[in-house]
């Protein structure tokens, strides 16, 4: 082997090692940047399930969602939401909505802002009859068993139907307070 061939081989070997080093350095940087960007965007979960408990750790309610995503503001959005209470809570209501937003302003308080086809159903609802509440928006405090809206609400209690603007429902006590513009249809 001539000196010229040895020098060419060494140059080729150094070029290969240099390109390998540059390639491995760039690849690590891209991965690190990708991970850092994802961490700043918050989290998302498919088939999310949130359990609410009392002071003794007993299950009070369950919130299920097809998809949950943390927003840049820190709020959590839940899509295709279902809220149900445990039998021990003695609240026979199930609430569904297209979207729920949980704000993180007060860590000791859970308030859900429901929107989009909000429906609350109970087989033991008001007056002991099957009851259905429908509203475009509803704010619910699952720990206090309260639901409230200032929007138009439609209520069916058995064969009776009511509409009103604004409502406060105390779900555990099966009490309902309509705020204004109440009209209804009562069939004996």
TIPADO-240015 format. One line per field, with one value per residue (C-alpha): residue in one letter; chain; x, z, y. Coordinates in steps of 0.001 Angstrom, whole numbers, plus 524288, in hexadecimal, padded with zeros to 5 digits. Layout:
N
residuo <- A	...
cadena <- A	...
px <- X	...
pz <- Z	...
py <- Y	...
***
This chain:
188
residuo <- X	X	X	X	X	X	X	X	X	X	X	X	X	X	X	X	X	X	X	X	X	X	X	X	X	X	X	X	X	X	X	X	X	X	X	X	X	X	X	X	X	X	X	X	X	X	X	X	X	X	X	X	X	X	X	X	X	X	X	X	X	X	X	X	X	X	X	X	X	X	X	X	X	X	X	X	X	X	X	X	X	X	X	X	X	X	X	X	X	X	X	X	X	X	X	X	X	X	X	X	X	X	X	X	X	X	X	X	X	X	X	X	X	X	X	X	X	X	X	X	X	X	X	X	X	X	X	X	X	X	X	X	X	X	X	X	X	X	X	X	X	X	X	X	X	X	X	X	X	X	X	X	X	X	X	X	X	X	X	X	X	X	X	X	X	X	X	X	X	X	X	X	X	X	X	X	X	X	X	X	X	X	X	X	X	X	X	X
cadena <- A	A	A	A	A	A	A	A	A	A	A	A	A	A	A	A	A	A	A	A	A	A	A	A	A	A	A	A	A	A	A	A	A	A	A	A	A	A	A	A	A	A	A	A	A	A	A	A	A	A	A	A	A	A	A	A	A	A	A	A	A	A	A	A	A	A	A	A	A	A	A	A	A	A	A	A	A	A	A	A	A	A	A	A	A	A	A	A	A	A	A	A	A	A	A	A	A	A	A	A	A	A	A	A	A	A	A	A	A	A	A	A	A	A	A	A	A	A	A	A	A	A	A	A	A	A	A	A	A	A	A	A	A	A	A	A	A	A	A	A	A	A	A	A	A	A	A	A	A	A	A	A	A	A	A	A	A	A	A	A	A	A	A	A	A	A	A	A	A	A	A	A	A	A	A	A	A	A	A	A	A	A	A	A	A	A	A	A
px <- 80000	80557	8060C	7FC09	7F237	7F49C	7F23C	7E5CB	7E0FB	7E3B2	7DCA2	7D0E8	7D0D9	7D154	7C664	7BDE6	7C03C	7BD8F	7B0BF	7AC5A	7AF35	7A7EE	79C3C	79B2C	79C2D	79159	78856	78946	78675	77A3C	774FE	777AE	770C4	76519	763C8	7651E	75A9B	7511D	7531D	74F9E	74319	73CDF	7374F	72CDC	7265B	71D63	712AA	71491	70E5C	70E1E	7096F	70455	70504	70081	70928	709C2	70D9A	70049	6FC64	6F27E	6F26C	6F934	6FC11	6FED8	7033B	70755	71269	71881	72221	728FC	7283A	7335D	72B58	72C0A	71DA8	71A4E	7108A	7091F	70214	6F604	6F42B	6EC08	6EA8E	6E44B	6E321	6E622	6DAB1	6DFB9	6DE63	6CFBC	6CF56	6C818	6CC92	6D4EE	6D980	6DF21	6E4BD	6ECD5	6F6FC	6FAE2	70510	70B8B	71277	71DC0	71B39	7180F	71E3F	71486	708A6	704AE	6FBC1	6F87F	6F379	6EB85	6E784	6E1C6	6D5D8	6D5FF	6CC66	6C9DF	6C17D	6BBEE	6B263	6AF35	6AF6A	6A63C	6993B	69EA9	69C9C	6A636	6ABFD	6B42E	6BAA6	6C033	6C822	6D29E	6DB45	6DBBD	6E50C	6E61B	6EC9F	6ED30	6F19A	6E5C7	6DC50	6D864	6D5C5	6D2C5	6D091	6CC3B	6C8C4	6BC15	6B8E9	6AEF5	6A9DE	6A1C3	69BF8	6941F	68A57	68BC3	694EC	69A0A	6A30F	6A9B2	6B508	6BE76	6BDEF	6C422	6C336	6C6D2	6C89F	6C9FF	6BDA2	6B617	6B2E7	6B1D4	6B0E9	6AD6D	6B1EF	6A971	6A0D2	69AA3	690A4	68BA2	68277	67BAE	673C9	66BC6
pz <- 80000	7FC51	804FE	7FC6A	7FE93	80D5D	80E00	805DF	80EE1	81B10	81522	811A5	81F43	825B0	81CCB	82087	82F17	82DC1	82676	83054	83B8C	83511	831EA	83FD2	84598	83CE2	83F9E	84E6D	84D7E	8454E	84EF5	85A84	853F5	85098	85EAA	86424	85AE3	85EA0	86D1D	86B9C	86430	86FD9	86FB8	868BE	86C62	864FE	86CC1	878AE	885C2	89196	89EC2	8A925	8B742	8C472	8D052	8D3C2	8C608	8C265	8B413	8B1D4	8A31E	896A7	88AC9	87E2C	87175	8642F	863E6	86DA9	86A43	8725B	86C38	86CA9	876C5	87FCB	87E41	87ABF	86FE5	86FDD	8638F	8634C	871FB	87B0B	88994	89289	8A13E	8A94D	8AF90	8BD1E	8B9C6	8B791	8ABF8	8A10C	8962D	88A27	88289	874C7	86C70	86046	86795	875AE	87A4C	8878B	88C18	89595	89C6C	8A989	8AC16	8B721	8AE6E	8A265	89930	88BD5	8810D	87845	86AA0	85E59	85FAB	86E82	87366	88181	8837D	88F7C	890AB	89E7C	89B68	8A021	8A5D0	8A4FB	89646	88B1C	888E8	87DFD	87DCA	87134	86FBC	866C1	8728B	8809F	88BD2	89530	8A267	8A3B1	8B1F6	8B606	8ACBA	8A6BF	8989A	893CE	88711	882DE	8753C	87044	87639	8725E	87D00	87BB4	887E9	883E4	879C6	87E30	87773	87B4E	87572	87CB2	87C20	886E2	890C1	89D54	89FF5	8ACF8	8A7F8	8B501	8BA7F	8ADA5	8AE35	8A27D	8A224	89546	893ED	889A7	87D81	88232	87965	87952	874C0	87EA2	879D1	8843D
py <- 80000	80D2D	8191E	81FAE	81494	814BE	82379	82215	81730	81F58	82B29	822A3	81CAF	82A2E	82EFE	8233C	8253C	833E1	831E3	82793	8310B	83C4E	83393	82E57	83C11	84176	8360F	837B6	84650	84419	83A00	842E9	84E5B	845C6	8410A	84ED1	853FE	8491A	84B85	859EB	856D0	84FCE	8422A	83AA6	82DDD	824C9	81DE5	8268C	82324	82C32	82749	8309E	82C2E	8313C	83408	8257E	82185	81BE1	81D4C	82840	829D9	825E0	82E5B	82718	82D5D	8287C	83250	83BE8	84694	850EA	85E67	8685F	86FEE	8641E	8609C	852A2	84FF9	84327	83E8F	835AF	83646	82DBB	830AA	826AE	825C7	819BB	8126D	81619	8249A	8226F	82BAC	8249D	82DBE	82B9A	8377E	83791	84280	84492	84C89	84F4B	858F4	857B5	863F1	8636A	87053	869F2	85C95	859CA	85BE6	8542E	85B93	85654	85F27	85625	85A2B	8545B	84B8A	84AEA	840A7	83CA2	83075	829C8	81E7F	8230C	831A5	83C1F	83768	82981	82935	827BC	8352D	83AEE	84855	84E17	85A8A	85FF8	86316	85E85	86100	855B1	85449	8456C	845F7	84E10	84725	85435	857AD	8655A	86C82	87A04	87532	86F71	86237	857DD	84EE9	84291	83C87	830AA	835B3	843DE	84D46	85A9B	864A3	86FA4	878F3	87557	86A54	865AC	85714	850E5	84318	83C09	84260	84136	84FAE	8588D	86760	86DDF	87BF9	882C4	8819F	874F9	86E8D	860C0	85652	84D9C	84219	83AF4
***
